């Protein structure tokens, strides 16, 4: 099979979606959709995240140095897509079923089956973005994921994480869930 050189892209590198949860300067919860999330090792398991451009979520993280990363499932995708396509500076941004972190004072999405409570250890500025190296203070998981009665595959089939690539969303088994901005049309 032949190969063709193209400009840089992250197409065909599916990434799991997360809603980053922060509090604004008035204590109001704010959530935004991101997929530039992966793991690091620095004496313990940690997380690295990247946020490009100017966002309220990034401002909140800089101010408080803590946030939650809430795994997005197929069921949560319409709301997550809405949050990813609506400015955090918009006062009408939708409200979710929100709880509080168990260890850090961060807002969490109660419908998410896996939630990381994170503290930024280091900010690495880029030209139009920023990488954050984070310590994991706590992971909240649905009891279903702790059960020993199911295989990992069965658990993933139950929670169905959503992912993105090629400016489209996909389900855990590869089903096309729509282009960016389409699933949010299901939100009233």
LUMZA-999280 format. One record per residue: residue number from 1; x, y, z of N, C-alpha, C, O in turn. Coordinates in nm, 3 decimals. Each point is the difference from the previous one (the first is absolute). Last residue first. Example, Ala and Ser with C-alpha at 12.3 -4.5 7.8 and 13.67 -1.06 7.14 Angstrom:
% residues 2
- 2, 1.285, -0.225, 0.708, 0.082, 0.119, 0.006, -0.077, 0.109, 0.073, 0.051, 0.111, 0.017
- 1, -0.022, -0.683, -0.024, -0.089, 0.119, 0.000, 0.090, 0.120, 0.000, 0.104, -0.002, 0.066
% end
This chain:
% residues 188
- 188, -3.228, 1.984, 2.486, -0.108, 0.101, -0.004, 0.041, 0.126, 0.071, -0.078, 0.095, 0.007
- 187, 0.369, -0.489, -0.280, -0.019, 0.064, 0.130, -0.108, 0.106, -0.014, 0.005, 0.082, -0.091
- 186, 0.170, -0.330, -0.280, -0.096, -0.083, 0.076, -0.030, 0.059, 0.138, -0.091, -0.046, 0.069
- 185, 0.420, 0.224, -0.369, -0.134, 0.037, -0.050, -0.109, -0.082, 0.070, -0.117, 0.035, -0.006
- 184, 0.594, -0.104, 0.063, -0.059, 0.100, 0.091, -0.139, 0.042, -0.045, -0.075, 0.057, 0.079
- 183, 0.358, -0.362, -0.338, -0.071, -0.060, 0.113, -0.069, 0.102, 0.091, -0.103, -0.031, 0.061
- 182, 0.370, 0.193, -0.442, -0.127, -0.066, -0.032, -0.070, -0.060, 0.122, -0.120, 0.024, 0.018
- 181, 0.563, 0.195, -0.022, -0.111, 0.095, -0.007, -0.133, -0.063, -0.033, -0.103, 0.064, 0.017
- 180, 0.537, -0.314, -0.169, 0.003, 0.096, 0.111, -0.112, 0.100, -0.021, -0.014, 0.056, -0.109
- 179, -0.090, -0.506, -0.127, 0.106, 0.100, -0.008, -0.006, 0.089, 0.123, -0.103, 0.009, 0.067
- 178, -0.087, -0.522, -0.041, -0.024, 0.132, -0.057, 0.121, 0.089, -0.001, 0.098, -0.023, 0.072
- 177, -0.136, -0.449, 0.065, -0.096, 0.072, 0.084, -0.022, 0.143, -0.047, -0.069, 0.078, 0.066
- 176, 0.250, -0.598, -0.243, 0.010, 0.143, -0.028, -0.111, 0.071, 0.078, -0.118, -0.028, -0.021
- 175, 0.353, -0.450, 0.165, -0.117, 0.060, -0.063, 0.021, 0.151, -0.017, 0.051, 0.066, 0.091
- 174, 0.256, -0.397, 0.128, 0.027, 0.060, -0.130, -0.120, 0.063, -0.070, 0.015, 0.052, -0.110
- 173, 0.026, -0.257, 0.564, 0.014, -0.105, -0.102, 0.016, 0.057, -0.140, -0.008, -0.074, -0.098
- 172, -0.040, 0.371, 0.469, 0.100, -0.097, 0.043, 0.025, -0.109, -0.105, 0.113, -0.044, -0.019
- 171, -0.311, 0.496, -0.174, -0.029, -0.080, 0.117, 0.111, -0.099, 0.027, 0.092, -0.015, -0.080
- 170, -0.046, 0.511, -0.171, -0.022, -0.143, -0.021, -0.026, -0.067, 0.133, 0.050, 0.042, 0.104
- 169, -0.023, 0.483, -0.380, -0.007, -0.079, 0.122, -0.030, -0.146, -0.037, -0.071, -0.028, -0.096
- 168, 0.335, 0.440, -0.195, -0.122, -0.077, 0.019, 0.010, -0.073, 0.134, 0.109, -0.021, 0.054
- 167, 0.246, 0.270, -0.292, -0.108, 0.096, 0.028, -0.137, -0.068, 0.011, -0.104, 0.058, -0.032
- 166, 0.518, -0.309, 0.000, -0.046, 0.051, -0.130, -0.119, 0.094, 0.014, -0.088, 0.003, -0.087
- 165, 0.130, -0.266, 0.516, 0.106, 0.006, -0.100, -0.062, 0.051, -0.129, -0.120, -0.016, -0.022
- 164, -0.019, -0.122, 0.585, -0.005, 0.089, -0.115, 0.122, -0.020, -0.088, 0.110, -0.026, 0.048
- 163, -0.446, -0.251, 0.359, 0.129, 0.051, -0.046, -0.019, 0.088, -0.122, -0.107, 0.006, -0.059
- 162, -0.160, -0.271, 0.524, -0.007, 0.065, -0.131, 0.139, 0.052, -0.036, 0.081, 0.031, 0.087
- 161, -0.252, -0.460, 0.250, 0.067, 0.130, -0.013, -0.013, 0.052, -0.143, 0.004, -0.077, -0.096
- 160, -0.266, -0.306, 0.372, 0.014, 0.051, -0.137, 0.063, 0.140, -0.009, -0.069, 0.097, -0.029
- 159, -0.077, -0.435, 0.401, 0.015, 0.145, 0.014, 0.015, 0.071, -0.135, -0.026, 0.120, -0.007
- 158, -0.034, -0.600, 0.032, -0.104, 0.060, 0.084, 0.012, 0.152, 0.003, -0.102, 0.070, -0.004
- 157, 0.428, -0.334, -0.217, -0.125, -0.005, -0.076, -0.116, 0.061, 0.079, -0.095, 0.051, -0.060
- 156, 0.511, -0.096, 0.272, 0.007, 0.104, -0.103, -0.126, 0.003, -0.085, -0.046, 0.106, -0.042
- 155, 0.081, -0.451, 0.358, -0.014, 0.130, 0.068, 0.004, 0.114, -0.101, -0.081, 0.093, 0.008
- 154, 0.163, -0.530, -0.163, -0.141, 0.017, 0.038, -0.024, 0.134, 0.067, -0.103, 0.065, -0.023
- 153, 0.549, -0.179, -0.078, -0.077, 0.023, -0.123, -0.148, 0.023, 0.031, -0.062, 0.091, -0.055
- 152, 0.345, -0.216, 0.407, 0.024, 0.139, -0.039, -0.080, 0.033, -0.125, -0.058, 0.108, -0.011
- 151, -0.154, -0.494, 0.297, 0.131, 0.023, -0.061, 0.015, 0.149, -0.032, -0.098, 0.075, 0.002
- 150, -0.214, -0.259, 0.411, 0.000, 0.027, -0.143, 0.143, 0.019, -0.049, 0.087, 0.044, 0.075
- 149, -0.204, -0.123, 0.388, -0.091, -0.091, -0.070, 0.000, 0.018, -0.151, -0.060, -0.080, -0.072
- 148, 0.281, 0.335, 0.440, 0.084, -0.106, -0.055, -0.083, -0.100, -0.082, 0.054, -0.097, -0.052
- 147, -0.120, 0.653, 0.183, -0.048, -0.138, 0.009, 0.097, -0.098, -0.064, 0.060, 0.029, -0.104
- 146, -0.036, 0.456, 0.090, 0.077, -0.062, 0.108, -0.033, -0.149, 0.011, 0.079, -0.078, 0.052
- 145, -0.306, 0.372, -0.353, 0.137, -0.016, -0.046, 0.091, -0.064, 0.104, 0.110, -0.045, -0.032
- 144, -0.569, 0.154, 0.127, 0.002, -0.101, -0.107, 0.144, -0.029, -0.043, 0.033, -0.115, -0.031
- 143, -0.135, 0.475, 0.329, 0.019, -0.130, 0.064, 0.007, -0.113, -0.102, 0.070, -0.099, 0.023
- 142, 0.083, 0.591, -0.164, -0.126, -0.069, 0.027, 0.031, -0.136, 0.060, 0.098, -0.065, -0.037
- 141, 0.266, 0.442, 0.107, -0.049, -0.094, -0.100, -0.134, -0.056, 0.043, -0.025, -0.024, 0.118
- 140, 0.429, 0.435, -0.018, -0.134, -0.046, 0.035, -0.047, -0.092, -0.112, -0.001, 0.039, -0.116
- 139, 0.501, 0.135, 0.298, -0.079, -0.045, -0.114, -0.132, -0.051, 0.055, -0.003, -0.092, 0.083
- 138, 0.433, 0.449, 0.090, -0.104, -0.099, 0.025, -0.064, -0.039, -0.133, -0.003, 0.080, -0.094
- 137, 0.390, 0.200, 0.123, -0.026, -0.010, 0.144, -0.102, -0.108, 0.031, 0.003, -0.061, 0.107
- 136, 0.367, 0.171, -0.514, -0.133, -0.057, 0.024, -0.018, -0.013, 0.151, 0.068, -0.080, 0.064
- 135, 0.250, 0.434, -0.356, -0.003, -0.108, 0.099, -0.144, -0.046, 0.016, -0.091, 0.082, 0.010
- 134, 0.322, 0.174, -0.458, -0.089, -0.003, 0.117, 0.022, -0.122, 0.088, 0.031, -0.109, -0.047
- 133, 0.145, 0.471, -0.377, 0.036, -0.128, 0.061, -0.068, -0.004, 0.135, 0.017, 0.090, 0.082
- 132, -0.118, 0.196, -0.556, -0.003, -0.003, 0.146, 0.036, -0.141, 0.046, -0.061, -0.098, -0.043
- 131, 0.108, 0.447, -0.418, -0.003, -0.136, 0.052, 0.004, 0.011, 0.152, 0.075, 0.080, 0.056
- 130, -0.244, 0.278, -0.460, 0.075, -0.025, 0.122, -0.018, -0.145, 0.041, -0.111, -0.053, -0.002
- 129, 0.058, 0.443, -0.445, -0.058, -0.101, 0.086, 0.088, -0.018, 0.122, 0.094, 0.076, 0.024
- 128, 0.021, 0.174, -0.422, -0.144, 0.027, 0.009, -0.070, -0.105, 0.085, -0.116, -0.032, -0.023
- 127, 0.602, 0.050, 0.008, -0.035, 0.121, -0.075, -0.148, 0.036, 0.015, -0.032, 0.115, 0.028
- 126, 0.210, -0.386, 0.378, 0.030, -0.019, -0.141, -0.038, 0.129, -0.073, -0.042, 0.096, 0.064
- 125, 0.156, -0.266, 0.486, -0.062, 0.086, -0.101, 0.048, -0.034, -0.140, 0.117, -0.032, -0.021
- 124, -0.172, -0.247, 0.486, 0.100, 0.015, -0.105, -0.065, 0.083, -0.112, -0.079, -0.053, -0.078
- 123, 0.004, -0.065, 0.640, -0.055, 0.053, -0.124, 0.115, 0.014, -0.099, 0.106, 0.052, 0.034
- 122, -0.181, -0.373, 0.435, 0.083, 0.083, -0.087, -0.079, 0.043, -0.123, -0.070, -0.081, -0.061
- 121, -0.129, -0.154, 0.428, 0.134, 0.010, 0.057, 0.086, 0.095, -0.083, 0.088, 0.068, 0.053
- 120, -0.646, -0.140, 0.030, 0.106, 0.030, -0.095, 0.132, 0.017, 0.076, 0.011, 0.083, 0.090
- 119, -0.441, -0.395, 0.044, 0.070, 0.122, 0.039, 0.113, 0.022, -0.099, 0.078, -0.091, -0.027
- 118, -0.578, -0.217, 0.042, 0.136, 0.031, -0.041, 0.051, 0.132, 0.056, -0.074, 0.097, 0.015
- 117, -0.306, -0.532, -0.024, 0.016, 0.125, 0.073, 0.147, 0.036, -0.011, 0.086, -0.072, 0.053
- 116, -0.426, -0.255, -0.368, 0.131, 0.026, 0.060, -0.006, 0.135, 0.071, -0.050, 0.098, -0.054
- 115, -0.327, -0.493, -0.112, 0.030, 0.142, 0.023, 0.135, 0.011, 0.069, 0.024, -0.064, 0.103
- 114, -0.403, -0.291, -0.369, 0.138, 0.012, 0.046, 0.035, 0.148, 0.009, -0.011, 0.074, -0.098
- 113, -0.428, -0.206, -0.034, 0.038, -0.121, 0.074, 0.142, 0.003, 0.056, 0.033, -0.077, 0.090
- 112, -0.416, 0.482, -0.183, 0.124, -0.055, -0.053, 0.042, -0.122, 0.083, -0.001, 0.006, 0.122
- 111, -0.381, 0.282, -0.024, -0.026, -0.105, -0.099, 0.127, -0.064, -0.055, -0.009, -0.103, -0.067
- 110, 0.010, 0.480, 0.380, -0.043, -0.123, 0.065, -0.025, -0.115, -0.098, 0.011, -0.116, 0.039
- 109, 0.334, 0.530, -0.062, -0.124, -0.037, -0.070, -0.042, -0.135, 0.055, 0.068, -0.101, -0.023
- 108, 0.228, 0.490, 0.293, 0.004, -0.123, -0.078, -0.136, -0.023, -0.065, -0.103, 0.045, 0.050
- 107, 0.440, 0.372, 0.206, -0.131, -0.051, -0.041, 0.019, -0.126, -0.085, 0.096, -0.012, -0.075
- 106, 0.245, 0.162, 0.478, -0.024, 0.015, -0.144, -0.141, -0.048, -0.032, -0.050, -0.091, 0.066
- 105, 0.399, 0.110, 0.355, -0.121, 0.081, -0.021, -0.019, 0.034, -0.149, 0.025, 0.112, -0.043
- 104, 0.216, -0.574, 0.240, 0.028, 0.139, -0.035, -0.131, 0.078, -0.018, -0.102, -0.059, -0.038
- 103, 0.066, -0.391, 0.177, 0.125, 0.040, 0.063, 0.031, 0.147, -0.025, 0.040, 0.072, 0.092
- 102, -0.433, -0.290, -0.268, 0.009, -0.062, 0.133, 0.123, 0.048, 0.076, 0.001, -0.003, 0.123
- 101, -0.298, 0.290, -0.501, 0.107, -0.097, 0.014, 0.004, -0.055, 0.142, -0.043, 0.065, 0.095
- 100, -0.423, 0.112, -0.282, 0.128, 0.053, 0.046, 0.101, -0.112, 0.009, -0.035, -0.115, 0.028
- 99, -0.422, 0.190, -0.363, 0.035, -0.031, 0.138, 0.134, 0.063, 0.034, 0.047, 0.090, -0.069
- 98, -0.475, -0.047, -0.329, 0.134, 0.027, 0.049, 0.014, -0.038, 0.146, -0.087, 0.028, 0.082
- 97, -0.215, -0.061, -0.553, -0.011, -0.057, 0.134, 0.140, 0.001, 0.059, 0.082, -0.087, -0.027
- 96, -0.161, 0.467, -0.332, -0.005, -0.146, 0.006, -0.030, -0.045, 0.141, -0.011, 0.081, 0.092
- 95, -0.056, 0.393, -0.430, 0.033, -0.058, 0.131, -0.019, -0.152, -0.007, -0.093, -0.049, -0.064
- 94, 0.209, 0.453, -0.334, -0.089, -0.101, 0.059, 0.050, -0.052, 0.134, 0.120, -0.001, 0.027
- 93, -0.026, 0.503, -0.228, 0.053, -0.135, -0.019, -0.079, -0.100, 0.084, -0.033, 0.027, 0.116
- 92, -0.004, 0.471, -0.163, -0.111, -0.094, -0.017, 0.047, -0.144, -0.018, -0.081, -0.088, -0.031
- 91, 0.372, 0.480, 0.067, -0.068, -0.021, 0.128, -0.115, -0.101, -0.008, -0.048, -0.049, 0.102
- 90, 0.523, 0.085, -0.384, -0.144, 0.016, -0.024, -0.076, -0.029, 0.130, 0.007, -0.112, 0.051
- 89, 0.467, 0.052, -0.111, -0.031, 0.138, 0.037, -0.148, 0.031, -0.023, -0.047, 0.108, 0.035
- 88, 0.249, -0.519, -0.158, -0.014, 0.004, 0.145, -0.032, 0.140, 0.049, -0.045, 0.018, 0.113
- 87, -0.085, -0.201, -0.612, 0.103, 0.068, 0.077, -0.031, -0.006, 0.149, -0.114, 0.017, 0.042
- 86, -0.033, -0.387, -0.402, -0.056, 0.120, 0.062, 0.106, 0.062, 0.089, 0.059, -0.069, 0.083
- 85, -0.017, -0.356, -0.313, -0.028, 0.097, -0.105, -0.063, 0.128, 0.052, -0.048, 0.082, -0.079
- 84, 0.162, -0.465, 0.353, 0.118, 0.021, -0.081, -0.018, 0.104, -0.109, 0.099, 0.050, -0.055
- 83, -0.461, -0.185, 0.332, 0.098, 0.071, 0.083, 0.127, 0.029, -0.079, 0.064, 0.102, 0.021
- 82, -0.393, -0.361, -0.233, -0.052, 0.134, 0.025, 0.102, 0.083, 0.078, 0.029, 0.114, -0.036
- 81, 0.066, -0.564, -0.022, 0.019, 0.073, -0.126, -0.051, 0.143, 0.013, 0.062, 0.094, -0.050
- 80, -0.139, -0.381, 0.412, 0.143, 0.030, -0.011, 0.029, 0.080, -0.127, 0.079, 0.095, 0.003
- 79, -0.517, -0.253, 0.062, 0.030, 0.108, 0.093, 0.148, 0.040, -0.009, 0.033, 0.119, 0.004
- 78, -0.171, -0.488, -0.270, -0.069, 0.124, -0.041, 0.029, 0.119, 0.091, 0.022, 0.111, -0.048
- 77, 0.173, -0.548, 0.163, 0.058, 0.075, -0.110, -0.080, 0.123, -0.043, 0.062, 0.104, -0.023
- 76, -0.131, -0.472, 0.371, 0.028, 0.138, 0.040, 0.037, 0.090, -0.118, 0.004, 0.122, 0.015
- 75, -0.080, -0.593, -0.074, -0.124, 0.058, 0.052, 0.018, 0.149, 0.036, -0.092, 0.079, -0.018
- 74, 0.468, -0.336, -0.115, -0.088, 0.023, -0.114, -0.129, 0.069, 0.046, -0.050, 0.091, -0.067
- 73, 0.450, 0.003, 0.388, -0.055, -0.122, -0.058, -0.088, 0.037, -0.119, -0.032, 0.117, -0.022
- 72, 0.467, 0.121, 0.312, -0.126, 0.018, -0.073, -0.041, -0.134, -0.061, 0.080, -0.067, -0.065
- 71, 0.236, 0.218, 0.516, -0.009, -0.080, -0.122, -0.138, 0.018, -0.063, -0.103, -0.010, 0.067
- 70, 0.359, 0.368, 0.246, -0.114, -0.091, 0.004, -0.013, -0.073, -0.133, -0.025, 0.063, -0.103
- 69, 0.377, 0.241, 0.429, -0.008, -0.049, -0.137, -0.101, -0.113, 0.002, 0.026, -0.106, 0.057
- 68, 0.093, 0.565, 0.278, -0.040, -0.141, -0.019, 0.004, -0.030, -0.148, -0.021, 0.088, -0.084
- 67, 0.327, 0.283, 0.388, -0.119, -0.021, -0.083, -0.034, -0.148, -0.002, 0.079, -0.083, 0.044
- 66, 0.296, 0.509, 0.164, -0.067, -0.129, 0.013, -0.119, -0.006, -0.095, -0.057, 0.103, -0.037
- 65, 0.337, 0.292, 0.114, 0.099, -0.109, -0.016, -0.060, -0.140, 0.020, 0.074, -0.098, 0.013
- 64, -0.258, 0.585, -0.016, -0.018, -0.095, 0.110, 0.100, -0.116, 0.001, 0.018, -0.064, 0.103
- 63, -0.011, 0.427, -0.437, -0.030, 0.066, 0.128, 0.002, -0.101, 0.115, 0.057, 0.028, 0.106
- 62, 0.001, -0.181, -0.553, 0.114, 0.082, 0.042, -0.023, 0.061, 0.137, 0.091, 0.005, 0.082
- 61, -0.444, -0.240, -0.280, 0.105, -0.093, 0.043, 0.123, 0.079, 0.046, 0.063, -0.037, 0.099
- 60, -0.420, 0.283, -0.281, -0.036, -0.057, 0.130, 0.108, -0.094, 0.052, 0.031, 0.001, 0.120
- 59, 0.018, 0.177, -0.556, 0.013, 0.106, 0.100, -0.028, -0.053, 0.141, 0.073, 0.031, 0.094
- 58, -0.152, -0.322, -0.451, 0.145, 0.018, 0.022, 0.024, 0.110, 0.103, 0.087, -0.015, 0.086
- 57, -0.531, -0.054, -0.216, 0.049, -0.117, 0.073, 0.149, 0.015, 0.031, 0.044, -0.029, 0.111
- 56, -0.254, 0.343, -0.390, -0.028, 0.025, 0.142, 0.054, -0.116, 0.083, 0.053, 0.022, 0.109
- 55, 0.189, 0.088, -0.567, -0.123, -0.063, 0.047, -0.019, 0.033, 0.146, 0.096, 0.014, 0.075
- 54, 0.242, 0.064, -0.550, -0.051, 0.062, 0.123, -0.134, -0.062, 0.037, -0.092, -0.003, -0.082
- 53, 0.474, -0.278, -0.205, -0.076, 0.124, -0.006, -0.042, 0.051, 0.136, 0.038, -0.055, 0.104
- 52, 0.069, -0.458, -0.112, 0.041, 0.100, -0.097, -0.087, 0.123, 0.008, -0.118, -0.009, 0.035
- 51, 0.280, -0.415, 0.304, -0.112, 0.087, -0.038, 0.055, 0.105, -0.094, 0.095, 0.072, 0.034
- 50, 0.051, -0.590, 0.192, 0.033, 0.119, -0.077, -0.128, 0.076, -0.031, -0.102, -0.060, -0.035
- 49, 0.328, -0.338, 0.405, -0.113, 0.054, -0.074, 0.049, 0.120, -0.079, 0.098, 0.065, 0.038
- 48, 0.076, -0.530, 0.273, 0.036, 0.122, -0.072, -0.120, 0.040, -0.086, -0.065, -0.084, -0.062
- 47, 0.158, -0.232, 0.540, -0.073, 0.032, -0.121, 0.064, 0.121, -0.065, 0.047, 0.091, 0.068
- 46, 0.129, -0.518, 0.288, -0.055, 0.135, -0.010, -0.069, 0.017, -0.133, -0.015, -0.095, -0.077
- 45, 0.266, -0.295, 0.441, -0.083, 0.025, -0.117, -0.055, 0.142, 0.006, -0.052, 0.042, 0.103
- 44, 0.516, -0.124, 0.135, -0.137, -0.049, 0.019, -0.076, 0.030, -0.128, 0.043, 0.082, -0.081
- 43, 0.406, 0.009, 0.085, 0.003, -0.057, 0.134, -0.136, -0.055, 0.041, -0.009, -0.079, 0.094
- 42, -0.006, 0.278, -0.499, 0.099, 0.083, 0.066, 0.009, -0.044, 0.146, -0.029, 0.077, 0.092
- 41, -0.232, -0.186, -0.604, 0.058, -0.062, 0.120, 0.107, 0.093, 0.053, 0.093, 0.036, -0.072
- 40, -0.576, 0.016, -0.249, 0.144, 0.016, 0.015, 0.044, -0.080, 0.123, -0.082, -0.043, 0.081
- 39, -0.375, 0.091, -0.460, 0.061, -0.033, 0.128, 0.151, 0.021, -0.003, 0.062, -0.009, -0.106
- 38, -0.492, 0.267, -0.171, 0.071, -0.127, 0.003, 0.070, -0.014, 0.135, -0.016, 0.083, 0.089
- 37, -0.316, 0.260, -0.430, 0.013, -0.053, 0.135, 0.074, -0.132, -0.010, -0.039, -0.087, -0.079
- 36, -0.222, 0.444, -0.229, 0.146, -0.009, 0.009, 0.037, -0.034, 0.143, 0.037, 0.086, 0.080
- 35, -0.490, -0.001, -0.229, 0.045, -0.137, -0.027, 0.152, -0.013, 0.006, 0.051, -0.111, -0.012
- 34, -0.515, 0.439, 0.201, 0.136, -0.011, -0.050, 0.033, -0.146, -0.029, -0.061, -0.091, 0.056
- 33, -0.365, 0.475, 0.109, 0.036, -0.127, -0.063, 0.141, 0.004, -0.056, 0.037, 0.094, -0.072
- 32, -0.280, 0.174, 0.512, 0.033, 0.013, -0.142, 0.053, -0.133, -0.050, 0.057, -0.079, 0.076
- 31, -0.327, 0.350, 0.379, 0.051, -0.121, -0.064, 0.026, 0.027, -0.147, -0.076, 0.072, -0.065
- 30, -0.022, 0.182, 0.586, 0.017, 0.017, -0.144, 0.058, -0.129, -0.054, 0.094, -0.056, 0.058
- 29, -0.346, 0.282, 0.429, 0.064, -0.108, -0.076, 0.004, 0.032, -0.150, -0.094, 0.057, -0.055
- 28, 0.103, 0.320, 0.452, -0.095, -0.069, -0.088, 0.074, -0.110, -0.077, 0.107, 0.026, -0.055
- 27, 0.081, 0.313, 0.368, -0.036, -0.130, 0.056, -0.101, -0.077, -0.082, -0.051, -0.102, 0.045
- 26, 0.274, 0.532, -0.146, -0.116, 0.016, 0.087, -0.046, -0.131, 0.063, -0.102, -0.005, 0.068
- 25, 0.467, 0.036, -0.384, 0.037, 0.088, 0.111, -0.114, 0.025, 0.097, 0.023, 0.046, 0.112
- 24, -0.050, -0.504, -0.381, 0.042, 0.133, -0.042, 0.028, 0.086, 0.123, -0.010, -0.049, 0.113
- 23, 0.068, -0.497, -0.157, -0.087, 0.104, 0.054, 0.052, 0.134, -0.051, 0.120, 0.023, -0.005
- 22, -0.087, -0.530, -0.241, 0.065, 0.101, 0.084, -0.106, 0.087, 0.064, -0.118, -0.007, -0.035
- 21, 0.206, -0.476, -0.296, -0.085, 0.076, 0.091, 0.080, 0.092, 0.089, 0.097, -0.041, 0.063
- 20, -0.080, -0.247, -0.565, 0.081, 0.056, 0.108, -0.091, 0.089, 0.084, -0.066, 0.089, -0.053
- 19, -0.034, -0.522, -0.277, -0.047, 0.132, 0.040, 0.086, 0.045, 0.116, 0.002, -0.065, 0.105
- 18, 0.123, -0.300, -0.515, -0.017, 0.034, 0.141, -0.061, 0.137, 0.013, 0.029, 0.090, -0.078
- 17, 0.084, -0.527, -0.313, -0.050, 0.132, 0.036, -0.016, 0.014, 0.151, -0.039, -0.094, 0.069
- 16, 0.379, -0.216, -0.413, -0.112, -0.004, 0.092, -0.035, 0.141, 0.043, 0.089, 0.085, 0.014
- 15, 0.145, -0.209, -0.490, 0.030, 0.038, 0.137, -0.127, 0.000, 0.083, -0.106, 0.045, -0.046
- 14, 0.340, -0.242, -0.462, -0.115, 0.029, 0.087, 0.042, 0.031, 0.143, 0.089, -0.065, 0.055
- 13, 0.136, 0.086, -0.529, 0.057, -0.023, 0.133, -0.111, 0.030, 0.100, 0.005, 0.103, 0.068
- 12, -0.049, -0.023, -0.538, 0.022, -0.144, 0.018, 0.082, -0.032, 0.124, 0.066, -0.103, 0.007
- 11, -0.022, 0.601, -0.141, -0.101, -0.092, -0.052, 0.047, -0.144, 0.019, 0.119, -0.030, -0.009
- 10, 0.104, 0.462, 0.116, -0.016, -0.110, 0.096, -0.114, -0.093, -0.043, -0.051, -0.077, 0.081
- 9, 0.424, 0.406, -0.368, -0.138, -0.018, 0.046, -0.002, -0.109, 0.106, 0.091, -0.082, 0.007
- 8, 0.263, 0.389, -0.379, -0.023, -0.065, 0.129, -0.148, -0.001, 0.039, -0.071, 0.099, -0.017
- 7, 0.180, -0.098, -0.504, 0.034, 0.091, 0.109, -0.034, -0.069, 0.133, -0.082, -0.091, 0.002
- 6, 0.211, -0.237, -0.392, -0.104, 0.100, 0.021, 0.046, 0.095, 0.110, 0.099, -0.027, 0.068
- 5, 0.082, -0.404, -0.433, 0.031, 0.100, 0.103, -0.112, 0.102, 0.008, -0.049, 0.046, -0.103
- 4, 0.010, -0.572, -0.054, 0.000, 0.137, -0.050, 0.031, 0.093, 0.116, -0.058, -0.015, 0.108
- 3, 0.111, -0.550, -0.266, -0.015, 0.103, 0.105, 0.007, 0.136, -0.067, 0.072, 0.018, -0.098
- 2, -0.196, -0.573, -0.060, 0.077, 0.122, -0.010, -0.029, 0.096, 0.114, -0.099, -0.016, 0.073
- 1, 0.078, -0.539, -0.093, -0.085, 0.117, 0.000, 0.090, 0.124, 0.000, 0.096, 0.007, 0.076
% end
